[in-house]
Amino acid sequence: MLRLLALILSIISVVTVFFSLNIAILILGTSLLLFGFNNLKIKNKSMGYTYLTSGAVFIIGSCIKVFY
């Protein structure tokens, strides 16, 4: 379920990049977080933490870009 939701968010992010880059990066970060939680759920810890870290970096970077 998480994988399907993350895949849908990734596709929406690709379409959104033509309209607003900040929103697309935020959606992509959210989908990376979902991929990370899904990998942790299936006991794939190394990939799970990689996805979680990159998703958090994308979201923090998007927030910093918007506010500064």
N, C-alpha and C positions, 0 to 999 in steps of 0.2 A: 504494500500500500504506500509506504513512504517512497519507495523507488519510483512508482508511477507518478506520484504527486511531484517529486523532484524533476522527473523528466518533463512533465507538463510545464512546470515553472521555467525550465531551461528553454523550452521552445518559445514560451511567452517572452522570455528575456531576449532571445534572438530577434523577435519581431519588434520588441519595444526599443531596441537599440537605434532604430531609424528615427524614433520620435524624441526620446529623452535618454541620454546616456546614463545619467545618475540613477534613474529608476531601474534601468536595465541592469546596472551593476548591483543594485540592492536586491533585485529579484534573483540574480545569479548567485549572490552570496547566500541567500535564503535556500536556494536549491542545493548548494554545496553543503550547507548545514544538514539538510534532510538526507542527502547521500551519506554524510558522516554518521548520523544517528542510525541509518539503516545498516551500515557496515558494522557498527558497534553491536547492533541487535543480533547480527548473524555471526558474531564472535570474530570479526576481522578487524582487530584493534589497530594495526598499523595504518591501514587505509582509512579507517574511521577517524583516527586522530588527524591524519593528513587532510581529509575533507573538512573536518571541523575547524582546523587551524586556518586553512585557506578561506573558508566561508566567513570566519570571524574577521580576517584581514580585509576581505572585500567589503564587508559591511562597515567596519571602522573607517576604512579609506573613503568610502562613499559618504559617510557622515562628515568626515573631516573636510572633504571637498565641498560639500554643500554649505557648511557653516563658516568656512574660512575663505 
